[in-house]
């Protein structure tokens, strides 16, 4: 029996397919991305704009059982709980030299642009990182959406990471609204794979952002060079608000990263704002100066 796996559009190794591969292998299947004449086809599509790419699978594989999942197709479809906790099949992605998984699922925030509560529900502990650890790996990428909602669990997970002498990336970011001295100190003790990620998506928690930056800096975290702040820009109507958030970060020597809604129509000023926030430009000139340099004046 053979199971073909199709990674439609993942930008990092597709964890669901890695779980499925382990599961089907335990049932005696040969699995992989290049399986001819399969008995089963498992496809994962992350982004809605690409869902059309899986429309013809039954035509191409008429005798195979077809199963298509992923947030781009169905927010409510998920793997069985027992499959979702299996050791990932890291061999699917030979260049993957890090552990990958969730220690928590869900989020309680309910941000208007975020699908996590619809897809995963409210925050809950999922599994310990030791359950998806490959001893050959010296790095770990955690996909938790808001691990700081349980401070004790955050410390338990990071205690283990420190004991394993691993570098870490919380690739969905850490909630700056929950920052305190203890958490900031722990962050200073961890070794990031790249930069720490936080978010400043609303002026409603401006004071929390400023206080969180100070807290991190007080504990020795290099906020300017080893951290960035996602600044969500839903569409052009949010431009002025996003610019204000960027200016607040600049005043606090912190780097924004403009996250534009994937369905938004880009305007020139949205493009300018995103380009201005490149680190080699952002700290050397203010936004008005950047636009004068690019366009010869504001417009």
C-alpha positions in Angstrom: 0.0 0.0 0.0 1.2 3.5 -0.9 0.3 7.0 0.3 1.3 10.0 -1.7 1.7 13.2 0.3 1.2 16.6 -1.4 2.5 19.8 0.2 0.7 22.5 -1.8 2.1 25.7 -0.4 3.8 25.4 3.0 6.6 27.9 3.6 8.1 25.6 6.3 7.9 21.8 6.6 4.3 20.8 6.7 3.8 19.3 10.2 0.4 17.7 9.4 1.9 15.7 6.5 4.8 14.7 8.8 2.3 13.3 11.3 0.4 11.6 8.5 3.5 10.0 7.2 4.4 8.5 10.6 0.8 7.3 11.0 0.5 5.6 7.6 4.0 4.0 7.9 2.8 2.5 11.2 0.0 0.9 9.2 2.4 -0.6 6.6 2.2 2.1 3.9 5.0 3.5 1.8 4.8 7.3 2.1 6.5 10.2 0.4 6.2 13.1 -2.1 7.1 11.0 -5.1 4.9 7.9 -4.9 3.6 6.6 -8.2 0.2 4.9 -8.5 -0.8 5.6 -4.9 -3.7 4.0 -3.0 -4.1 7.2 -0.9 -3.4 10.8 -1.6 -3.1 13.3 1.4 -2.8 16.9 0.4 -2.4 20.0 2.6 -3.2 23.5 1.5 -2.4 26.4 3.9 -3.5 29.4 1.9 -7.0 30.0 0.5 -5.7 31.5 -2.6 -4.2 28.1 -3.6 -7.2 25.9 -2.9 -7.9 25.5 -6.6 -4.6 23.6 -7.0 -6.2 20.6 -5.4 -9.4 20.6 -7.4 -8.3 18.0 -10.0 -6.7 15.4 -7.7 -9.4 12.7 -8.2 -8.9 13.1 -12.0 -5.2 12.5 -11.7 -5.5 9.7 -9.2 -8.9 8.0 -10.1 -8.3 4.8 -8.0 -6.9 6.5 -4.9 -8.7 7.7 -1.8 -8.2 11.5 -1.7 -8.1 13.5 1.6 -7.5 17.3 1.4 -6.9 19.4 4.5 -5.3 22.6 5.7 -6.5 26.0 6.7 -6.7 27.0 3.1 -9.5 24.4 2.5 -11.3 23.9 5.8 -10.6 25.7 9.1 -12.5 23.1 11.1 -10.8 20.0 9.7 -8.1 18.5 11.9 -6.1 15.3 12.3 -7.3 12.8 14.9 -5.9 13.7 18.3 -3.8 10.5 18.4 -2.2 11.3 15.0 -1.6 14.9 15.8 0.7 13.9 18.7 2.8 11.4 16.8 6.5 11.9 16.2 6.9 13.9 13.0 8.5 12.1 10.1 11.5 14.5 9.7 12.8 12.4 6.8 10.2 14.0 4.5 12.2 17.2 4.6 15.9 16.3 4.5 16.9 19.9 5.1 14.9 20.2 8.2 17.5 20.2 11.0 15.2 21.3 13.8 12.4 20.0 16.0 9.0 21.3 14.9 5.7 21.2 16.8 3.2 22.7 19.1 3.4 22.5 22.9 0.1 24.5 23.1 -2.8 25.0 20.8 -5.4 27.7 20.4 -5.5 31.3 21.7 -7.9 33.3 23.9 -7.3 36.7 22.3 -9.8 36.7 19.4 -8.0 39.2 17.1 -10.3 40.0 14.2 -7.8 39.0 11.5 -6.8 35.7 13.1 -8.2 32.3 12.3 -6.6 30.5 15.2 -9.5 30.5 17.6 -11.8 29.2 14.9 -9.3 26.5 13.9 -7.9 25.4 17.2 -10.3 26.8 19.9 -9.3 28.3 23.2 -5.8 27.9 24.6 -4.8 24.5 25.9 -1.7 22.5 26.5 -1.0 20.1 23.7 2.2 18.1 24.3 5.7 18.4 25.8 8.5 19.2 23.3 10.3 15.9 24.2 7.5 14.1 22.4 8.6 15.5 19.0 12.4 15.8 19.7 14.9 14.2 17.4 18.2 13.8 19.4 20.2 14.8 16.4 18.6 18.3 16.3 20.1 21.2 18.1 17.4 23.7 17.3 13.6 23.7 18.0 10.9 25.7 16.2 7.7 26.1 18.3 4.5 27.0 16.5 2.5 27.8 19.6 0.2 30.8 19.0 0.4 32.2 22.6 2.5 30.1 24.9 2.7 32.9 27.5 -1.0 32.5 28.4 0.4 29.8 30.7 3.5 31.2 32.4 4.2 28.0 34.3 4.1 25.9 31.1 6.4 28.4 29.3 9.0 28.0 32.0 8.6 24.2 32.0 9.1 24.1 28.2 12.0 26.5 28.2 13.6 24.7 31.2 13.7 21.6 28.9 15.1 23.6 26.0 17.9 25.0 28.1 18.7 21.5 29.5 18.9 20.2 25.9 21.2 23.2 25.0 19.0 24.0 22.0 18.4 27.2 20.1 14.8 28.2 19.8 12.3 30.1 17.6 8.8 30.9 18.7 7.8 31.4 15.1 4.3 32.8 15.8 5.6 35.3 18.2 5.4 36.0 22.0 2.6 38.1 23.5 4.2 41.4 24.6 1.1 42.1 26.7 2.1 39.3 29.0 5.7 40.4 29.4 7.1 40.7 32.9 10.5 40.7 34.6 10.6 36.9 35.0 9.6 36.1 31.4 12.1 38.8 30.1 14.9 37.3 32.2 14.1 33.8 30.8 14.1 35.2 27.2 17.6 36.6 27.9 18.7 33.1 29.0 17.5 31.4 25.8 19.4 31.3 22.5 17.2 32.4 19.6 17.7 30.9 16.2 17.2 34.3 14.6 15.2 37.1 16.2 12.5 37.2 18.9 9.1 37.9 17.4 6.4 40.1 19.1 3.4 41.9 17.7 2.0 45.5 17.8 -1.3 45.0 16.0 -3.4 47.6 17.8 -2.9 51.0 19.4 -5.1 49.6 22.2 -2.1 48.1 23.9 0.5 50.7 23.1 1.4 51.1 26.7 2.0 47.3 27.0 4.3 47.4 24.0 6.4 50.3 25.4 6.5 48.7 28.9 7.4 45.3 27.4 10.3 46.8 25.4 11.7 48.4 28.5 11.3 45.2 30.5 13.2 43.2 27.9 15.9 45.8 27.6 16.3 45.9 31.4 17.0 42.1 31.4 19.7 42.5 28.7 17.7 41.6 25.6 19.1 43.4 22.5 15.7 44.7 21.4 17.1 46.6 18.4 19.1 43.8 16.8 17.6 40.6 18.1 13.8 41.3 18.0 11.2 42.5 15.7 7.6 43.5 16.0 4.9 42.4 13.6 2.7 45.5 12.6 -0.4 44.2 11.0 -1.8 46.3 8.1 -5.2 45.1 7.0 -5.6 47.5 4.1 -5.0 51.1 3.1 -7.6 52.4 5.5 -5.3 51.2 8.4 -2.2 53.0 7.0 -2.2 56.0 9.4 -2.6 53.7 12.4 0.2 51.4 11.2 2.5 54.4 10.6 1.8 55.6 14.1 2.7 52.2 15.5 5.9 52.1 13.5 6.9 55.6 14.8 6.3 54.5 18.4 8.6 51.5 17.8 11.2 53.8 16.3 11.0 56.0 19.3 11.8 53.0 21.4 14.6 51.7 19.2 12.6 48.7 18.1 12.2 47.3 14.6 8.8 46.8 13.0 7.9 44.2 10.4 4.9 45.1 8.3 2.5 42.2 7.9 0.1 43.0 5.2 -3.2 41.2 4.9 -2.7 38.7 2.0 -6.0 39.6 0.5 -5.4 43.4 0.5 -4.8 45.5 -2.6 -1.5 47.2 -2.2 -1.3 51.0 -2.6 1.9 52.9 -3.1 1.9 54.3 0.4 1.5 50.7 1.8 4.5 49.7 -0.3 6.5 52.7 0.9 5.7 51.9 4.6 6.8 48.3 4.2 10.0 49.3 2.4 10.8 52.0 5.0 10.8 49.5 7.8 13.9 47.6 6.4 16.5 47.9 9.2 19.1 49.6 7.1 16.6 52.4 6.4 14.3 52.5 9.4 16.8 53.7 12.0 18.6 56.2 9.7 15.7 58.3 8.4 12.2 59.1 9.5 9.3 58.2 7.2 8.8 61.7 5.8 12.5 61.8 4.9 12.3 58.4 3.3 9.4 59.4 1.0 11.1 62.6 0.0 14.1 60.7 -1.0 12.0 58.1 -3.0 9.4 60.4 -4.5 10.9 63.8 -4.4 8.2 65.0 -2.0 5.1 63.7 -0.2 2.1 62.6 -2.2 
